[in-house]
Structures are given as C-alpha cells and as structure tokens.
Amino acid sequence: MSDTPDTELPDMNPVEPLRRAIGERYLTYALSTIMNRALPDARDGLKPVHRRILYAMSRLRLSPTGGFLKSAKISGDTMGDFHPHGDAAIYDAMARLAQDFNVRYPLVDGQGNFGNIDGDNPAASRYTEARMTAAAEALLEGLSENAVDFRPNYDGRLEEPSVLPATFPNLLANGSSGIAVGMATNIPPHNLHELIDACLHLIKTPEARDETLLNYIPGPDFPTGGVIVEPPANIAEAYRTGRGSIRLRARWEKEELGKGQWQIVVTEIPYQVQKSKLIERLAEVIQTKKVPLLADVRDESADDIRVVLEPRSRTVDPDLLMGMLFKNSDLETRFSLNMNVLIDGLTPKVCSLKEVLRAFLDHRRDVLLRRSQHRMDKIDHRLEVLEGFIIAFLNLDRVIDIIRYDDAPKEALMAEVWGRDFVRATDENDYVSPLPAKGDGELTEVQAEAILNMRLRSLRRLEEMELISERDALMAERAGLEDLLDSPDIQWKTIAEQLRETRKLFGRGSEGGARRTTFAEGGEVAEVPLELMIEREPITVVCSEMGWVRAMTGHIPLDRELKFKDGDKGRFLFHAETTDKLLVFGTNGRFYTVVAANLPGGRGMGEPLRLMIDLPNEAQIVALFIHRPEGKLLVASSAGDGFIVPEADVIAQTRAGKQVLNVKDGVVARVCHAVDGDHVAVVGENRKVLVFPLDELPEMGRGKGVRLQKYKDGGLSDATTFTLANGLSWHDPAGRTRTESELGEYLAKRASAGRMAPRGFPRDNRFT
C-alpha cells in the first residue's frame, strides 16, 4: 500500500459552477434591463434615458421661453454626462418626446423635422433643435429644492436625480411601452384633466374603489384621437387587473358630393398606426378585392389627416363599407394594456389604475415633505442672519469700530456681548429665536460672517422695521411649514391645491387639453354576406382548356363563338352573377373558391386561373361551377373510390384551397358532379357500366371514399347521379341525347364489376 496520505479531492463537477455562473450573470442582465431600460417608474412615468435627457436639458437652461439648442449638443451632453450609450438611441428617444402623434403631452419642443405620422424618420440631430416644454418643466419643478434623491452618474463625476418631482401623473398622461427580460409594459396615454380629477377624488376618499375612479377616467385619450368601441365592462376589468385590450377605430364621416354622389373621409386614425402603411393596406384590399364595395383610396392629408375612400357605387351602405374595412385593415386596432411598472423605482409589478395613482400621490407627498423641510432650513438660516443684522444695526458704531481696528474682526464680533432686549416683534410677544444661540448676547459664526460680508451701501437700508417685518413674515411661513410637516391633512390639502394649479395649466381649458378620443358602441364586425357587398350583375363565365378564365358582361348565348389563344379552346361556359362563388376542383383532390366578381373582364383572353388560386402546376382542373350552399357533390378518384360531400364543407377560405378527396400514388381526382337523383351510374375505362342506389354511398367531409366499382384492369372513367324512373341519359357520337330506361341488367351492389355499356355509348366513356 502507498504511504501517501489520503487527501480529500474538491468537487470537480463543472456543470453546477457553470450553471451558477451563467444564472448569476443572466440575472444581473435581466435586472439591469428591467430597472434601467425597459420599465418606467410609477412615480414620474419615465425611463432612465428620458429622465436623463430632461435633466441634461435643464442643466443647459433650455426653458420653454428660452432659445433652442442643437439636438446634437443635447444628445451629446446626455451621453457624455449621464447616459453612456449610443447617441442615436438617445436622439431617437428625445425625438419621440417631441412627436405630438406619439406623446399626448410632449416633453420636448422640437424645431425642424422630427418625423411625421407617415412613419418618416426625424432628420439628423445636427439639423434639428429642441428645448423643453412647459410639461417637462412641470416634471422638474422643485428639483433644486432637495425634492428627490440624487445618485452619482456612471463615472462618479456628477450627480443625477433618481426620479423627478413630477407635478402630474406622467406615467398615465403620456403612457409608456417597453420589453424587458420575461416581462413587458404597454400603457396608453390618458387625459391629464381626468387624471387629476381622479387624484383629487383619491385624496378625498383614499379607500375609493377602482370602479369609482372610472367615473373620472372613462378610458385612454390617445394623441391621434379615434373612437374607443370597447365595452365599458371590459375597460373596467382591464384597469382593475392591469391587463386587457382596448379596441380603437378611426374617426370618419360621410361627405356629400352632390347629385347623389358621396365619399368617406377619415379624419383620425388609430394610435401608433403609420398613415403610409394604412394607405398601402387599403390599396391592397382594393387590389385583392377583399372589400369589393371600395373602389379607390386617396391621401389628401396636409397638416391634418384626410384619407378619402370612394365607394364602388352610390347605393353602397357607408356603415357596411366601414365595417368591412374595420375588419380587413388597420382602421381598427387593439391596444394591449399591460400596466407593468416599477414601484418606488425598484419592484416591477402589474398595477391597477388605483395603484398607479396611489404611487404618484405618495411620491408627491414625499416631494412636498422634502421641499418643505428644505424651505424650513433656508428660513432658519435667514432668521439667524436677520438676527445678526438687527444686532449690527442697533450697535452700528461698535461693529464698525471692531471691523476697522481689530486684527481678527470675526472672532471679536463673536466674543462681544450684545444686548438682546432691544429686539421687538410686531405683536405683543417678544421675539424668541427658533435657533440655539451661541451664548447669551453673542453672535454666531454665521451671523458674524454675514455682517462682515455686508456691503457698505447696505448700511443705509438696514432699518429696524424692515428687518423685523422680514423676520416676522419668515416666522409666519415657518409656523405654517411646521403645521404642514406635523399634519397629514394639511399635507394632502396642499397636494390637492398643487394639482388644481397644474390642472389649470394643462387641463381642458388649455391648448390641446380637451379630450381627443371619444367613446361609441361598436360590436364585433359580423361576416357580411357576399351579395350585400357586391352589386348583383349578370355575367358569363368562360374558362379555356388551358385554364384562362374571364367574365363576359351579361348572359351571352352559350353557343356563341368566342376567341381563345392559339392552340387553346373553350372548356367551361356558363351563366352566373357577380355575387356568386365559384368552386374549382383540381386533380389533386382540393377545392378552391373564387368570387365571381373578382374574375377579369371579358376584354382580351382573360387571366390564368392559377394566378387567383394556388393550384400546383402538375394538377389540372376537373370541374368549375357555381357554388350551391345547400347542394351536395359526388367526388371520385381514378382508382374508383368516392363519396358524397356537402358543398358547404368544401368552401375554401384561402388561396391554398381545401383538401377533400385524398389521392396518392399516381391516383388523381377525376369526377365532381352535383348530386341530383336517387341512383349512381359508374363507367370504367373497360367500358363496363354499374348502377347502384345513391344511399349506398357515405356522406363525408374528407377522405379517400369507398369503392364504387370493381376493376381488374384500368380505373374509373366517369360517374354521375340520376333518377332511376327517368332513365340514364348520355350523348351519342352524333351529339344526340339518348336515354336508356331499361337498366335492370346494370343494377347491382356497389363495388360490383358491372356490365358492358349499351350500344351507342360515347367512346370517351363519359356520361356528359
């Protein structure tokens, strides 16, 4: 055995340490994304980048009444001092704060091209200028009065506010959106007047229910206007839970043109919908004829929105047309509400409307207390200085003598014993300093320093009554601040007064303060029957052997000679109407649906049917006919399998069609006939005919089917249905119709072999 002592080896499993390391780093990244990038603070409604932009602008003194400054300078200062990220990202964030179609109450006043509702990007930052708006100034009010905490910037050279004082609930007023790791937020803008009304009610009744707050805030107020058609119950539930969705529609009106002509004018589009993309979508709807009632769309917008929609006919119902457009375009959108915010800047939480307002009010109370304490400290300092000035005024000769002849005037002033019995108040009570005195009748260091720094020209204005009046005013203000700091009732009363002042500045009476988004009832758009959407007109459908299709106007004679491409000839020719749906059955066993109104006109040779449906190149057209909603079809494959399918089950909703008859391994679909009668006649490639009752065939929606006729060689040629009492008819080689009523020898069970066809049966083995 070895003499080497046993040693305990460490755990060398690399999986757990790697998992832990990755987990810790990913968690750090996730928290950084949530707290410093994606989610807004519930108190001021801002993300760090927006807060830093506004603070940098305030340091540059870009007040609403001052001059503009280049955007490149603003984004550069923000990046260099507070936000060490790309200047392009900073400029994009700043530009969005200036876009009145994105932000309900813009925080940046932009000069130059800051983008538009069409989706065009802002000009480069070197070409545009900006300054703060009055709303941004309101968010910063009290920042110099110790209203909020400051923290070091990214390199420790400067300090930045961790949150802004925010005199109004900016989170709900301007909304916010963002995507973090594992969570997201999407908050719509609201009307500030309504928000402040709800805050005042919440101050008066702290235990108010969420439903009560909806009396003041009925729903969002989007900067682009529009009409909210979401039921109030759904909006209430969304505000109560913090999650939900709100349906928003464009605002439109019918404009009369005279002589019975009219057009629809859209004046407001849904929030965050680019007008150019909307126009493209409407043009696509016209091109694809998804809404046949719409003939044309024009953009006549200037500074305002004016999108003109022309109906195809004056007889069109405007409400019906707009209902179809709401369903098929971005004239109606859903805004997903997700009020996921940072409470106190730290904890992400999906909040209700009441919780968000409460977080703002609690923040306003903290700001009020901090500003009041800051003001009180300033008053105490001033009172101390005033007391020293009064002493200097009444002992002016001695003060001048000390300053003139003493080598250390400051220490001499502080060592001198001054009488205080001369200090009088304006009321009956003697003045009692709120500050601790250095000694009985001695000046403090602050007082001595203030006397020494006093200019000679001020001596003539040092009158006792003026000093005492200022002191008494400060004492009264200090007493009011003491009462405020000691009484929650006074605090909330003061907050309410501040909110009312803010409401005067930005409420309904101010420019742009009125509600823009209205409410209306609007249920889900029901499926509109095709015949109501399209003007009914007679047409003749023509389809050639090579699959070129067209619609001739009117019902032309079916024996009329028509022109086709060289090497092509007619195959399908029948009368129809523009409101009809046409069914196309391919050899791949799929049914395709084509609206007759969408067929190309009769001029020329038409267009390939394959451009309208996704029929594979290797598949051929078996049948083309008018859809009968109550009808049934007999479908069969070349292998002799088939079944009955209701026509209602074969309607396809897409260009790809709907698979009904399953075929594979060289088998193709061969038969598709409307069911009419009580018996089925089948003929195979061996020219044997079989007749059996229709009820022996199953009715299915999709499948391979059952055996119709038994074959040793070859397969099925054709099948049809007929009434046995009327006999079986076909066209003989001369084109004459022949009817065979004696069918006893052909009657047998389904899947039998059958008997040879009677004399005169067509050589192509087809009944029609």
C-alpha positions in Angstrom: 0.0 0.0 0.0 1.2 3.5 -0.6 2.4 5.7 2.2 0.9 8.8 0.6 -1.7 10.2 3.0 -5.2 10.3 1.7 -6.4 13.8 0.6 -10.0 14.9 0.1 -10.4 16.0 -3.5 -12.6 19.0 -4.2 -15.9 18.7 -6.1 -14.7 18.8 -9.8 -18.2 18.7 -11.3 -18.1 21.6 -13.8 -21.8 21.6 -14.6 -23.0 23.2 -11.4 -20.5 26.1 -11.3 -21.2 26.9 -14.9 -24.9 26.8 -14.3 -24.5 29.1 -11.3 -22.2 31.5 -13.2 -24.5 31.7 -16.2 -27.5 32.1 -13.9 -25.9 34.9 -11.9 -24.8 36.8 -15.0 -28.1 36.4 -16.8 -30.0 37.5 -13.7 -27.8 40.6 -13.5 -28.5 41.4 -17.1 -32.2 40.8 -16.6 -32.4 43.1 -13.6 -30.4 45.8 -15.5 -32.8 45.6 -18.4 -35.9 45.7 -16.2 -34.8 48.6 -13.9 -32.6 50.7 -16.2 -34.1 50.3 -19.7 -37.5 48.8 -20.3 -39.9 49.6 -17.4 -40.9 53.1 -16.4 -41.0 54.4 -12.8 -44.5 54.7 -11.5 -43.7 58.0 -9.8 -42.6 60.1 -12.7 -43.5 57.8 -15.6 -40.1 58.0 -17.1 -37.4 55.5 -18.1 -33.8 56.5 -17.2 -32.9 57.7 -20.8 -35.9 60.1 -20.8 -35.1 61.3 -17.3 -31.5 61.9 -18.2 -32.5 63.8 -21.4 -34.7 66.2 -19.4 -32.2 66.7 -16.7 -29.4 67.4 -19.2 -31.8 70.0 -20.9 -32.5 71.6 -17.6 -28.7 71.9 -17.0 -28.4 73.6 -20.4 -31.2 76.0 -19.3 -33.5 75.1 -22.3 -36.6 76.6 -20.7 -39.9 76.8 -22.7 -39.5 80.5 -23.1 -35.8 80.4 -24.0 -33.9 79.7 -27.2 -33.5 76.4 -29.0 -30.3 74.3 -29.0 -29.0 71.8 -31.5 -30.2 68.3 -30.8 -26.7 67.0 -31.3 -25.5 69.1 -28.4 -28.3 67.8 -26.2 -27.8 64.2 -27.0 -24.1 64.6 -26.7 -24.3 66.1 -23.3 -26.7 63.4 -22.2 -24.4 60.7 -23.5 -21.2 62.2 -22.0 -22.6 63.1 -18.6 -25.4 60.6 -17.7 -26.3 58.0 -20.4 -23.2 56.2 -21.8 -25.0 54.6 -24.7 -25.3 55.4 -28.4 -26.2 58.9 -29.3 -28.5 57.6 -32.0 -30.6 55.8 -29.3 -30.6 59.0 -27.2 -31.7 61.2 -30.1 -34.5 58.7 -31.1 -35.8 58.8 -27.5 -35.7 62.6 -27.4 -37.3 62.8 -30.9 -40.2 60.7 -29.7 -40.8 63.0 -26.7 -41.3 65.8 -29.3 -43.8 63.9 -31.5 -47.3 65.0 -30.8 -48.7 62.0 -32.6 -46.9 59.6 -30.2 -46.9 61.6 -26.9 -50.1 63.1 -25.5 -48.3 65.9 -23.7 -44.9 66.4 -25.5 -42.0 67.0 -23.2 -39.7 68.3 -25.9 -40.4 71.3 -28.1 -38.7 70.4 -31.4 -37.7 72.8 -34.2 -37.1 71.1 -37.5 -38.1 67.7 -39.0 -38.9 65.4 -36.1 -40.7 62.8 -38.1 -44.4 62.5 -39.0 -47.3 60.2 -38.7 -46.5 58.6 -42.1 -43.6 56.9 -40.4 -40.8 59.1 -41.8 -37.8 59.3 -39.5 -36.6 62.6 -38.0 -33.8 64.5 -39.6 -30.2 64.0 -38.3 -29.6 65.6 -34.9 -27.2 68.2 -36.5 -30.2 69.6 -38.4 -32.8 69.9 -35.6 -33.1 72.0 -32.5 -35.0 71.5 -29.3 -36.0 72.9 -25.9 -38.2 71.8 -23.0 -41.9 72.2 -23.0 -44.0 73.6 -20.1 -45.0 70.0 -19.2 -41.3 69.0 -18.9 -40.7 72.0 -16.7 -43.5 70.9 -14.5 -41.9 67.4 -14.1 -38.7 69.1 -13.0 -40.3 71.6 -10.6 -38.6 71.5 -7.2 -35.5 69.7 -8.4 -33.2 72.3 -6.8 -35.1 72.2 -3.5 -33.9 68.7 -2.4 -37.3 67.3 -3.6 -35.7 63.9 -4.7 -32.6 61.8 -4.1 -29.6 62.2 -6.3 -27.1 59.5 -7.2 -23.7 59.5 -8.8 -23.6 59.3 -12.6 -21.9 56.4 -14.4 -18.4 57.7 -13.8 -18.9 59.5 -10.4 -18.1 63.0 -11.7 -21.6 64.3 -11.4 -24.9 63.5 -9.8 -28.3 62.8 -11.4 -31.8 62.6 -10.0 -33.0 59.0 -9.3 -36.6 60.3 -10.0 -38.2 63.6 -11.0 -40.6 65.5 -8.7 -43.4 65.3 -11.3 -46.3 67.6 -10.6 -48.7 65.5 -12.7 -49.1 61.7 -13.2 -46.9 61.5 -16.3 -47.0 57.7 -16.5 -50.7 57.7 -17.3 -50.7 61.0 -19.1 -48.2 60.1 -21.7 -48.2 56.3 -21.4 -45.2 54.0 -21.9 -44.1 50.8 -23.7 -41.1 48.6 -23.3 -39.9 45.0 -23.5 -37.7 43.6 -20.7 -36.5 40.1 -19.9 -39.5 38.0 -19.2 -41.9 40.9 -18.9 -43.2 43.9 -20.9 -45.2 47.0 -20.4 -47.7 48.9 -22.6 -49.6 51.8 -21.0 -51.8 54.1 -23.2 -51.9 57.9 -22.8 -54.7 59.5 -20.8 -56.3 62.9 -20.4 -54.4 64.9 -17.7 -57.6 66.8 -16.6 -59.3 63.5 -15.9 -56.3 62.0 -14.1 -56.1 65.0 -11.8 -59.8 64.7 -11.1 -59.3 61.1 -10.1 -56.3 62.0 -7.9 -58.4 64.6 -6.1 -61.1 62.1 -5.5 -58.5 59.6 -4.2 -57.1 62.2 -1.8 -60.6 62.9 -0.5 -61.6 59.2 -0.4 -58.4 57.0 0.0 -60.5 53.8 0.0 -62.2 54.6 -3.3 -62.9 51.6 -5.5 -61.4 51.1 -9.0 -64.9 51.3 -10.4 -65.4 54.8 -8.9 -62.3 56.1 -10.5 -63.7 55.2 -13.9 -66.3 58.0 -13.3 -63.3 60.4 -13.8 -61.2 58.3 -16.2 -63.5 56.5 -18.6 -60.6 55.3 -20.7 -57.4 56.3 -22.6 -57.1 59.5 -24.5 -54.8 58.9 -27.5 -52.9 61.8 -29.1 -54.3 60.8 -32.6 -57.9 60.8 -31.4 -60.1 58.0 -32.7 -63.1 56.2 -31.2 -62.9 53.6 -28.5 -65.5 50.9 -29.1 -64.5 48.6 -26.2 -67.4 47.8 -23.8 -67.1 49.8 -20.5 -67.1 46.5 -18.6 -64.0 45.3 -20.4 -62.2 48.6 -19.8 -63.1 48.5 -16.1 -61.7 44.9 -15.8 -58.5 45.9 -17.6 -58.0 48.9 -15.2 -58.8 46.7 -12.2 -56.3 43.9 -13.2 -53.7 46.0 -15.1 -54.1 43.8 -18.2 -56.5 43.8 -21.1 -57.1 45.2 -24.5 -59.0 48.2 -25.9 -60.4 48.4 -29.4 -59.8 51.7 -31.2 -61.3 52.7 -34.5 -60.6 55.6 -36.9 -63.0 58.5 -37.0 -64.8 59.0 -40.2 -67.7 60.9 -41.8 -69.7 60.8 -44.9 -69.1 63.7 -47.2 -71.8 64.6 -49.8 -70.6 65.5 -53.3 -74.0 66.3 -54.8 -76.1 64.5 -57.4 -76.3 61.5 -55.1 -72.5 61.0 -55.0 -70.7 60.7 -51.7 -67.4 59.7 -50.3 -66.0 58.8 -46.9 -63.3 61.0 -45.2 -61.2 59.5 -42.4 -60.0 62.4 -40.2 -58.4 60.4 -37.3 -56.5 57.1 -37.4 -55.8 54.7 -34.6 -52.8 55.3 -32.3 -49.4 54.1 -33.5 -50.7 53.3 -37.0 -48.5 54.8 -39.7 -50.6 56.6 -42.3 -48.5 55.5 -45.2 -48.8 51.8 -44.1 -52.5 52.2 -43.7 -52.9 53.6 -47.2 -50.8 50.7 -48.6 -53.0 48.2 -46.8 -56.2 49.8 -48.1 -54.8 49.8 -51.6 -54.0 46.1 -51.2 -57.6 45.5 -50.0 -58.8 47.1 -53.2 -56.4 45.1 -55.4 -57.3 41.8 -53.9 -61.0 42.7 -53.8 -61.4 41.7 -50.2 -63.8 44.6 -49.9 -65.5 44.9 -53.3 -67.5 47.8 -52.1 -64.4 50.0 -52.0 -63.3 51.5 -55.3 -60.4 53.8 -54.5 -58.4 55.4 -51.7 -56.7 58.8 -51.8 -54.5 60.6 -49.2 -55.4 64.3 -49.2 -53.7 65.0 -45.9 -51.8 68.2 -45.1 -51.2 69.1 -41.5 -54.3 67.2 -40.6 -55.5 63.7 -41.5 -57.7 63.4 -44.6 -57.9 60.0 -46.2 -60.7 59.7 -48.8 -62.4 56.4 -49.5 -64.5 56.2 -52.7 -67.3 53.6 -52.8 -67.9 51.5 -55.9 -71.5 52.6 -56.1 -73.7 55.3 -54.6 -76.0 52.6 -53.4 -73.4 51.2 -51.1 -74.2 51.4 -47.3 -71.5 53.5 -45.7 -71.7 51.7 -42.4 -71.4 48.4 -44.2 -68.4 49.5 -46.1 -66.6 50.8 -43.0 -67.5 47.7 -41.1 -65.7 45.6 -43.7 -62.7 48.0 -43.7 -62.5 47.8 -39.9 -62.2 44.1 -40.2 -59.7 44.0 -43.1 -57.4 46.9 -42.3 -55.8 48.9 -39.6 -58.7 51.4 -39.4 -59.4 49.3 -36.3 -56.7 48.1 -33.9 -56.5 46.6 -30.5 -54.3 48.3 -27.9 -53.0 45.7 -25.4 -52.9 47.2 -21.9 -50.2 45.9 -19.6 -49.5 48.3 -16.6 -46.2 46.7 -15.5 -44.2 49.4 -13.8 -41.5 49.9 -11.2 -43.0 50.7 -7.8 -40.6 53.1 -5.9 -38.1 52.5 -8.8 -37.2 49.0 -7.6 -40.0 46.5 -7.7 -41.7 45.5 -11.0 -45.4 45.0 -10.6 -48.6 44.8 -12.7 -50.6 47.5 -11.1 -54.3 48.5 -11.3 -55.3 52.1 -12.1 -55.7 52.9 -8.4 -52.3 51.5 -7.5 -50.6 53.7 -10.1 -52.4 56.8 -9.0 -51.6 55.9 -5.3 -47.9 55.5 -6.2 -47.9 59.0 -7.8 -49.7 60.6 -4.8 -47.4 59.0 -2.3 -44.5 60.3 -4.3 -46.0 63.8 -4.3 -46.3 63.7 -0.6 -42.6 62.7 -0.2 -41.7 65.6 -2.5 -43.8 68.0 -0.5 -42.2 67.0 2.8 -38.7 67.2 1.4 -39.3 70.6 -0.2 -41.0 71.9 3.0 -38.0 70.7 5.1 -35.7 72.3 2.6 -37.6 75.6 2.8 -37.6 75.5 6.6 -33.8 75.0 6.7 -33.5 78.1 4.4 -35.8 80.1 6.6 -33.9 79.1 9.8 -30.6 80.2 8.1 -32.2 83.5 7.1 -33.6 84.1 10.5 -30.2 83.6 12.1 -28.7 86.1 9.6 -31.5 88.6 10.3 -31.0 88.5 14.0 -27.3 89.3 13.4 -28.3 92.2 11.1 -30.6 93.6 13.7 -27.8 93.5 16.3 -25.4 95.1 13.9 -28.0 97.8 13.1 -28.5 98.8 16.7 -24.8 98.6 17.5 -23.5 100.0 14.2 -20.7 102.2 15.6 -19.3 99.4 17.7 -19.5 97.0 14.8 -17.7 99.5 12.5 -15.1 100.1 15.2 -14.3 96.3 15.5 -14.1 95.8 11.8 -11.9 98.9 11.4 -9.4 98.4 14.2 -9.5 94.8 15.2 -7.0 92.3 13.7 -9.5 89.5 13.9 -12.9 91.1 13.4 -14.8 87.9 13.1 -13.6 86.5 16.4 -14.1 89.9 18.0 -17.7 90.1 16.8 -18.4 86.7 18.2 -16.7 87.4 21.5 -18.6 90.7 22.1 -21.6 90.5 24.3 -24.5 92.3 22.7 -27.8 93.2 24.3 -30.9 91.4 23.0 -33.6 93.3 24.9 -34.0 95.7 22.0 -35.3 93.1 19.6 -39.0 93.7 19.3 -41.8 91.8 17.5 -44.7 93.4 15.7 -47.1 91.7 18.0 -47.3 91.8 21.8 -45.0 88.8 22.4 -41.2 89.2 22.4 -39.2 87.5 19.7 -37.9 84.1 20.6 -35.3 82.8 18.2 -36.0 79.2 17.0 -32.3 78.6 16.7 -30.0 77.7 19.6 -27.9 80.8 20.5 -24.1 80.5 20.9 -24.4 82.3 24.2 -26.4 84.9 25.9 -26.0 88.0 23.7 -23.3 86.6 21.5 -23.2 86.4 17.7 -22.9 83.0 15.9 -20.3 82.3 13.3 -23.0 82.6 10.5 -24.1 85.9 11.9 -20.6 87.3 12.1 -19.8 86.1 8.6 -22.9 87.8 7.2 -22.1 91.1 8.9 -18.6 91.0 7.6 -19.8 90.2 4.0 -22.4 93.1 4.1 -21.7 95.9 1.7 -21.3 99.4 2.9 -24.2 100.6 0.7 -26.5 98.3 2.5 -26.0 100.2 5.8 -28.4 102.9 4.7 -31.1 100.3 4.2 -30.6 98.5 7.4 -33.7 99.8 9.1 -35.0 98.0 12.1 -38.7 97.9 11.0 -37.8 96.3 7.6 -35.7 93.7 9.3 -38.3 92.9 11.8 -41.0 92.8 9.1 -39.0 90.3 7.1 -38.3 88.3 10.2 -42.0 88.2 11.2 -43.0 87.1 7.7 -40.5 84.3 7.8 -41.6 83.2 11.2 -45.2 83.0 10.0 -44.1 81.0 7.0 -42.1 78.7 9.3 -45.0 78.2 11.5 -47.1 77.2 8.5 -44.4 74.7 7.4 -44.3 73.3 10.9 -48.0 72.7 10.9 -47.7 71.1 7.4 -45.0 68.7 8.5 -47.0 67.7 11.5 -50.4 67.3 9.9 -51.2 64.8 7.2 -54.5 66.6 6.5 -52.7 69.8 5.7 -50.2 67.9 3.5 -52.9 66.3 1.4 -54.8 69.7 1.2 -51.6 71.3 -0.1 -51.1 68.5 -2.6 -54.7 69.0 -3.8 -54.1 72.7 -4.3 -50.9 72.0 -6.3 -52.8 69.5 -8.5 -55.5 72.1 -9.2 -52.9 74.6 -10.3 -51.4 72.0 -12.6 -54.9 71.3 -13.9 -55.3 75.0 -14.8 -52.1 74.9 -16.8 -52.7 71.7 -18.8 -56.4 70.9 -18.3 -59.4 71.2 -20.6 -59.1 74.9 -20.8 -55.6 74.9 -22.1 -54.5 74.4 -25.7 -54.7 70.7 -26.6 -56.0 69.8 -23.2 -59.5 68.7 -24.3 -60.2 65.0 -24.7 -59.5 63.8 -28.2 -60.6 60.2 -28.1 -64.3 59.6 -27.8 -66.4 56.5 -27.0 -69.0 54.7 -29.0 -70.8 51.4 -29.2 -69.3 49.1 -31.7 -69.8 45.3 -31.6 -67.7 42.8 -33.4 -68.0 43.1 -37.2 -70.1 40.2 -38.4 -69.5 38.3 -41.5 -71.3 40.2 -44.3 -73.0 38.1 -47.0 -71.3 38.5 -50.4 -74.5 39.5 -52.1 -74.6 42.6 -49.8 -71.1 43.6 -50.6 -71.3 43.3 -54.4 -73.7 44.8 -56.8 -75.6 41.9 -58.5 -74.9 41.9 -62.2 -75.2 39.0 -64.8 -72.0 37.6 -66.3 -71.0 34.7 -68.4 -68.0 32.7 -67.1 -65.6 31.5 -69.8 -62.7 29.1 -69.0 -60.5 27.6 -71.7 -58.8 24.2 -71.9 -55.5 25.8 -70.7 -57.1 27.4 -67.7 -57.5 31.0 -68.9 -60.7 32.5 -67.3 -62.7 35.6 -67.9 -66.2 37.1 -67.1 -68.2 38.4 -70.0 -70.7 41.1 -69.2 -74.3 39.9 -69.3 -75.7 36.5 -70.2 -74.4 35.8 -73.7 -75.6 32.8 -75.8 -73.8 29.7 -74.7 -73.3 28.7 -78.4 -71.7 32.0 -79.3 -68.3 31.6 -80.9 -65.5 33.0 -78.7 -61.9 33.7 -79.3 -59.1 31.9 -77.5 -55.3 31.8 -77.6 -53.6 29.8 -80.4 -53.8 26.1 -79.5 -56.5 26.7 -76.9 -60.2 26.1 -76.9 -63.2 26.6 -74.6 -64.0 24.1 -71.9 -66.3 25.7 -69.2 -69.0 28.1 -70.3 -72.0 29.0 -68.1 -74.1 31.9 -66.9 -73.6 33.4 -63.4 -73.9 36.6 -61.4 -71.2 38.8 -59.8 -72.4 37.7 -56.3 -71.8 34.0 -57.0 -69.0 32.0 -55.6 -67.3 29.6 -58.0 -65.8 26.3 -57.0 -62.8 24.8 -58.7 -61.9 21.1 -58.2 -58.4 20.0 -59.1 -56.9 16.6 -59.9 -55.1 16.9 -56.5 -58.4 16.5 -54.7 -58.6 20.1 -53.5 -61.4 22.5 -53.8 -60.7 26.2 -54.4 -63.1 29.1 -54.1 -63.2 32.1 -56.4 -65.5 35.1 -56.2 -67.2 35.7 -59.5 -66.8 39.5 -59.1 -63.0 39.1 -58.9 -62.8 37.5 -62.3 -61.0 39.6 -65.0 -63.2 41.3 -67.6 -64.3 39.9 -70.9 -61.9 42.0 -73.0 -59.0 40.0 -74.2 -58.3 36.4 -73.3 -58.6 36.8 -69.5 -56.0 35.6 -67.0 -54.8 32.2 -65.9 -56.9 30.8 -63.1 -53.7 29.7 -61.4 -53.0 33.4 -60.6 -56.1 33.5 -58.4 -55.6 30.2 -56.7 -52.6 28.1 -55.6 -53.2 25.2 -58.0 -50.0 23.3 -58.5 -48.5 23.1 -62.0 -48.9 19.3 -62.1 -52.6 19.5 -61.2 -55.3 20.0 -63.7 -58.8 21.5 -63.4 -61.5 18.8 -63.1 -64.6 21.0 -62.6 -65.6 24.6 -62.4 -69.1 25.5 -61.4 -71.3 27.8 -59.3 -71.5 27.1 -55.5 -74.9 26.0 -54.2 -74.9 26.4 -50.4 -77.5 23.6 -49.9 -76.1 21.3 -52.6 -74.1 18.1 -52.4 -71.4 16.8 -54.7 -70.3 13.3 -55.9 -66.5 13.2 -55.9 -64.4 10.2 -57.1 -60.8 9.3 -58.0 -59.3 7.5 -60.9 -58.9 4.4 -58.6 -62.7 4.1 -58.4 -63.1 5.4 -54.8 -65.6 8.2 -54.0 -68.2 9.6 -51.6 -70.8 12.4 -51.2 -69.7 15.7 -49.7 -71.9 18.8 -48.8 -71.0 21.8 -50.8 -70.9 23.9 -47.7 -68.0 21.8 -46.4 -65.8 22.4 -49.5 -65.6 26.2 -49.4 -62.0 27.3 -49.0 -61.1 30.5 -47.1 -57.6 30.9 -48.6 -55.9 30.6 -52.0 -54.4 27.3 -50.9 -57.8 25.6 -51.2 -59.2 22.8 -49.1 -58.3 19.2 -49.3 -61.4 17.0 -49.7 -60.6 13.9 -51.7 -57.4 12.2 -50.6 -55.3 10.9 -53.5 -51.8 9.5 -53.7 -49.5 7.0 -55.6 -50.4 8.2 -59.1 -54.2 8.4 -58.3 -55.9 11.6 -59.3 -59.3 13.1 -58.8 -61.5 12.6 -61.8 -65.2 13.2 -61.0 -67.0 16.0 -59.5 -70.8 16.2 -60.2 -73.7 17.8 -58.4 -75.9 15.2 -56.8 -79.4 15.0 -58.4 -81.4 11.8 -58.3 -81.6 8.6 -56.3 -79.0 6.3 -58.2 -75.4 6.4 -59.2 -74.1 5.3 -62.6 -70.4 4.5 -62.9 -68.4 3.6 -66.0 -64.8 2.4 -66.1 -62.1 2.5 -68.6 -63.1 -1.1 -69.5 -66.5 0.4 -70.7 -68.4 -1.6 -68.1 -71.3 0.3 -66.5 -72.6 -0.2 -63.0 -75.8 1.3 -61.4 -76.5 1.2 -57.7 -78.6 3.2 -55.2 -77.3 6.6 -54.0 -77.8 5.7 -50.4 -75.0 3.1 -50.6 -72.5 6.0 -50.8 -71.5 7.6 -47.5 -71.6 11.3 -46.9 -68.2 12.6 -45.7 -66.3 15.9 -45.3 -62.9 14.5 -46.3 -61.3 11.1 -47.1 -60.4 8.5 -49.7 -64.0 7.3 -50.0 -65.4 3.8 -50.7 -65.1 1.6 -53.7 -67.6 2.5 -56.4 -66.8 -0.2 -59.0 -64.6 -3.2 -59.1 -61.8 -3.3 -61.8 -59.3 -5.9 -62.9 -57.6 -3.5 -65.2 -57.7 0.3 -65.6 -59.8 2.5 -63.5 -62.8 4.8 -63.4 -63.7 7.0 -66.3 -66.8 8.8 -65.1 -69.7 8.7 -62.6 -73.0 10.6 -62.3 -76.2 10.6 -60.4 -79.7 10.3 -61.9 -83.3 9.4 -61.1 -83.9 5.8 -62.0 -87.5 6.3 -63.0 -86.4 8.8 -65.6 -83.7 6.6 -67.1 -80.0 7.2 -67.7 -79.1 9.7 -70.5 -75.9 10.4 -72.4 -74.9 12.0 -75.7 -74.2 9.6 -78.6 -71.3 10.2 -81.1 -73.7 12.3 -83.3 -74.4 14.7 -80.4 -78.0 13.4 -79.9 -79.3 12.8 -76.3 -80.1 9.1 -75.7 -82.0 7.8 -72.7 -81.8 4.2 -71.5 -84.7 3.3 -69.3 -84.1 -0.5 -69.2 -81.3 -0.7 -66.7 -82.1 -3.9 -64.9 -79.0 -5.7 -66.2 -76.8 -2.9 -64.9 -78.3 -2.7 -61.4 -76.1 -4.3 -58.8 -74.5 -3.7 -55.4 -71.9 -1.0 -55.1 -68.3 -2.2 -55.8 -69.6 -4.8 -58.4 -67.8 -5.3 -61.7 -70.7 -4.0 -63.9 -71.8 -4.9 -67.5 -70.6 -3.7 -70.9 -72.1 -0.4 -71.9 -75.1 -0.4 -74.3 -74.7 0.2 -78.0 -74.2 3.9 -78.9 -72.4 4.7 -75.6 -69.8 7.5 -76.1 -66.3 6.3 -77.0 -64.8 8.7 -74.4 -66.6 6.7 -71.7 -68.3 9.8 -70.3 -72.0 10.4 -69.5 -71.8 14.2 -70.3 
